[in-house]
Amino acid sequence: MTTAASASAAVAPQSDPEGFYAGGFAGAGAIAARIVDVDGFANWGRPGHSVDYDHAGFVGGALLGRRWDAGGLGFRVELDGTFGRLSATTSRLDPVGLDETALSEVRWVATVRGGIDRPLGGAVVFGSGGLAVARVAESVTDIDYGGGLPPRIDPDDSFIGRAADAGWVVGAGFEVPLGRAWALRLEGAYLDFGGRTYTVNRSGNNRCGPGNANRPCPYDVRARLGLFRWGLVHHFDW
């Protein structure tokens, strides 16, 4: 004979099940970028002049993971993909002429993370970290004026770079069970993709600031991301 208590236990939500899980998520992402005019070419005579620029947008994606218990701790490994157009621009690279626009953009991010978790009340809290790869595009567009000609792009003082950049990610969040197989998930993550160096004045026809030689002039660009995501996760029995 099945008692009411045992029947209730049979359908009680399991806050931290072992096994594989998968889900989808949506939320917000913010890109934060910095460009450094190493020699003071754009902001003439001010070596190391830097400009920060950022912007936020909508993101969505999916994840796949595996969780297990060992030694009294919960462990997990996850693979996820985030998609969205996160871009930020600034025209302050040359604060006098305002004729140089810097752009940093991320279209997708993939991460592989390992983490630990523990129950807290009826939920599970977790922290994770690992490797990240993102499709990053960075550019500077210089517009020339005068000479009786309409405004035009100067290709010698402009650049565009597109690459799948590698970096690192750390994050934390919690899951609340919704029945035996489903869980509602909330998490935040920080991602850093380091920096790249690009050159303008590639023909070397101008100096890179007062007293410098005629040569290509470097700009350093760095991109970072913040993600805030709500998700719905399904835990499998295998």
C-alpha positions as CSV (number, residue, x, y, z in Angstrom):
1,M,0.0,0.0,0.0
2,T,1.4,3.4,-1.0
3,T,1.1,6.1,1.5
4,A,0.5,9.8,0.8
5,A,4.0,10.7,2.0
6,S,5.7,8.1,-0.3
7,A,3.7,9.2,-3.3
8,S,4.7,12.8,-2.6
9,A,8.3,11.8,-2.4
10,A,8.1,10.0,-5.7
11,V,7.1,13.1,-7.6
12,A,9.1,15.7,-5.5
13,P,11.4,17.8,-7.7
14,Q,15.1,16.8,-7.7
15,S,17.2,19.9,-7.3
16,D,20.5,18.5,-8.4
17,P,20.1,15.4,-10.7
18,E,23.1,13.6,-12.2
19,G,23.3,13.0,-15.9
20,F,23.1,14.9,-19.1
21,Y,21.0,18.1,-19.6
22,A,20.3,20.6,-22.4
23,G,18.4,23.8,-22.7
24,G,17.9,27.2,-24.3
25,F,18.3,30.7,-23.0
26,A,17.7,34.3,-23.8
27,G,18.9,37.5,-22.2
28,A,21.1,40.5,-22.6
29,G,24.7,41.0,-23.5
30,A,27.0,44.0,-23.3
31,I,30.3,44.6,-25.2
32,A,32.9,46.8,-23.7
33,A,35.8,47.8,-25.9
34,R,38.9,50.0,-25.6
35,I,41.1,51.4,-28.3
36,V,44.5,52.9,-27.6
37,D,46.3,55.3,-29.9
38,V,49.8,54.0,-29.1
39,D,51.8,56.8,-30.7
40,G,49.3,59.7,-30.6
41,F,48.6,59.6,-34.4
42,A,44.8,60.3,-34.3
43,N,44.9,62.4,-31.2
44,W,48.0,64.2,-32.4
45,G,50.9,64.3,-29.9
46,R,49.1,62.4,-27.1
47,P,50.7,58.9,-27.1
48,G,48.7,56.3,-25.3
49,H,45.4,58.1,-25.7
50,S,42.6,55.6,-25.0
51,V,38.8,55.6,-25.6
52,D,36.3,53.3,-24.0
53,Y,33.0,52.4,-25.7
54,D,30.3,50.0,-25.0
55,H,26.7,48.9,-25.8
56,A,24.2,46.3,-24.9
57,G,21.8,44.1,-26.9
58,F,19.6,40.9,-27.0
59,V,21.2,37.5,-27.1
60,G,19.9,33.9,-27.2
61,G,21.4,30.4,-27.5
62,A,21.6,26.8,-26.3
63,L,23.6,24.7,-24.0
64,L,24.5,21.1,-23.4
65,G,26.0,19.7,-20.2
66,R,26.8,16.7,-18.0
67,R,26.6,16.7,-14.1
68,W,27.8,14.2,-11.5
69,D,28.4,13.9,-7.8
70,A,31.8,13.0,-6.3
71,G,33.2,13.4,-2.9
72,G,30.2,15.3,-1.6
73,L,30.4,18.0,-4.3
74,G,28.5,18.5,-7.6
75,F,30.6,18.8,-10.8
76,R,29.5,19.9,-14.2
77,V,30.9,20.3,-17.7
78,E,29.0,22.5,-20.2
79,L,29.2,23.6,-23.9
80,D,27.1,26.6,-25.0
81,G,26.6,28.9,-27.9
82,T,25.4,32.4,-27.7
83,F,24.1,34.4,-30.7
84,G,23.3,38.1,-31.2
85,R,24.7,41.3,-32.7
86,L,26.6,43.1,-30.0
87,S,28.3,46.2,-31.3
88,A,29.8,49.4,-29.9
89,T,31.2,52.5,-31.7
90,T,32.9,55.7,-30.8
91,S,34.0,58.8,-32.8
92,R,36.3,60.1,-30.0
93,L,39.5,58.5,-31.3
94,D,40.3,62.0,-32.8
95,P,38.4,64.2,-30.4
96,V,39.2,67.3,-32.4
97,G,38.2,66.3,-36.0
98,L,35.7,63.6,-35.0
99,D,36.4,62.0,-38.3
100,E,37.6,58.5,-37.2
101,T,35.0,56.0,-36.1
102,A,36.0,52.8,-34.1
103,L,33.7,49.8,-34.1
104,S,33.9,46.5,-32.2
105,E,31.3,43.8,-32.8
106,V,30.6,40.3,-31.7
107,R,28.1,38.0,-33.5
108,W,28.5,34.7,-31.7
109,V,30.3,33.2,-28.7
110,A,31.0,29.5,-27.8
111,T,32.3,28.4,-24.4
112,V,33.5,25.2,-22.8
113,R,33.3,25.4,-19.0
114,G,33.8,23.3,-16.0
115,G,32.2,24.1,-12.6
116,I,31.0,23.0,-9.2
117,D,27.6,23.4,-7.5
118,R,25.8,22.8,-4.3
119,P,22.2,22.8,-3.1
120,L,20.9,25.9,-1.4
121,G,17.3,25.5,-0.1
122,G,15.3,24.1,-3.0
123,A,17.7,25.5,-5.6
124,V,21.3,24.7,-6.8
125,V,23.9,27.4,-7.0
126,F,26.9,27.0,-9.3
127,G,30.1,28.6,-10.5
128,S,32.1,27.8,-13.6
129,G,35.0,28.9,-15.8
130,G,36.8,27.9,-18.9
131,L,37.6,28.7,-22.5
132,A,35.6,31.0,-24.9
133,V,35.8,31.6,-28.6
134,A,34.0,34.6,-30.3
135,R,33.6,36.0,-33.8
136,V,35.0,39.5,-33.3
137,A,35.1,42.3,-35.8
138,E,37.1,45.5,-35.1
139,S,37.6,48.5,-37.4
140,V,38.5,52.1,-37.7
141,T,37.1,54.2,-40.5
142,D,38.8,57.5,-41.3
143,I,36.9,60.1,-43.4
144,D,38.8,62.7,-45.4
145,Y,37.3,66.1,-46.2
146,G,38.4,69.0,-48.4
147,G,40.2,69.4,-51.7
148,G,37.0,70.2,-53.5
149,L,35.9,66.5,-53.2
150,P,33.0,65.0,-51.3
151,P,33.8,63.2,-47.9
152,R,35.5,59.9,-48.6
153,I,37.1,57.0,-46.7
154,D,40.8,57.1,-46.4
155,P,41.9,53.4,-46.8
156,D,45.4,54.1,-45.7
157,D,44.2,55.3,-42.3
158,S,41.4,52.8,-41.9
159,F,41.4,49.1,-41.1
160,I,39.0,46.2,-40.5
161,G,39.8,42.9,-38.8
162,R,37.6,39.8,-38.4
163,A,38.7,36.7,-36.5
164,A,37.6,33.9,-34.2
165,D,39.3,35.2,-31.1
166,A,40.0,32.9,-28.1
167,G,39.7,34.0,-24.5
168,W,38.4,33.0,-21.1
169,V,35.1,33.0,-19.3
170,V,33.9,32.9,-15.6
171,G,30.3,32.8,-14.5
172,A,27.9,32.0,-11.7
173,G,24.2,31.4,-11.3
174,F,21.5,29.1,-9.9
175,E,18.8,26.7,-11.0
176,V,15.3,26.2,-9.5
177,P,13.6,22.8,-10.3
178,L,10.3,22.8,-12.1
179,G,9.2,19.2,-11.6
180,R,11.5,16.1,-11.9
181,A,13.1,16.9,-15.3
182,W,13.0,20.7,-15.8
183,A,14.7,23.6,-14.2
184,L,14.6,27.4,-14.5
185,R,18.1,28.8,-14.7
186,L,19.6,32.3,-14.2
187,E,23.3,33.1,-14.7
188,G,25.8,35.8,-15.4
189,A,29.1,35.5,-17.2
190,Y,32.2,37.7,-17.9
191,L,34.3,37.0,-21.0
192,D,37.6,38.5,-22.0
193,F,39.2,38.1,-25.4
194,G,42.4,40.0,-24.8
195,G,43.6,42.5,-27.4
196,R,44.9,42.9,-31.0
197,T,47.1,45.4,-32.6
198,Y,46.3,47.0,-36.0
199,T,48.1,49.6,-38.0
200,V,47.0,52.7,-39.9
201,N,49.2,55.0,-42.0
202,R,50.2,51.8,-43.6
203,S,52.1,53.5,-46.5
204,G,54.2,55.3,-43.9
205,N,53.7,58.7,-45.6
206,N,53.1,60.5,-42.3
207,R,54.7,60.6,-38.9
208,C,53.1,58.8,-35.9
209,G,52.9,61.9,-33.8
210,P,55.4,64.8,-33.3
211,G,59.0,63.7,-33.4
212,N,58.2,60.1,-34.6
213,A,59.4,58.5,-37.8
214,N,57.3,58.1,-41.0
215,R,56.0,54.6,-40.5
216,P,52.8,52.6,-39.9
217,C,51.1,53.6,-36.7
218,P,49.7,51.1,-34.2
219,Y,46.3,51.0,-32.5
220,D,45.6,48.4,-29.7
221,V,42.0,47.2,-29.4
222,R,40.6,45.1,-26.6
223,A,37.1,43.5,-26.3
224,R,35.2,42.1,-23.3
225,L,31.7,40.8,-22.9
226,G,29.1,40.5,-20.1
227,L,26.2,38.1,-20.4
228,F,23.0,37.9,-18.3
229,R,20.8,34.9,-19.3
230,W,17.5,33.2,-18.3
231,G,17.2,29.6,-19.4
232,L,15.0,26.5,-19.3
233,V,16.9,23.3,-18.8
234,H,15.8,19.7,-19.3
235,H,17.6,16.9,-17.3
236,F,17.7,13.5,-18.9
237,D,17.7,10.1,-17.2
238,W,20.9,8.9,-18.9
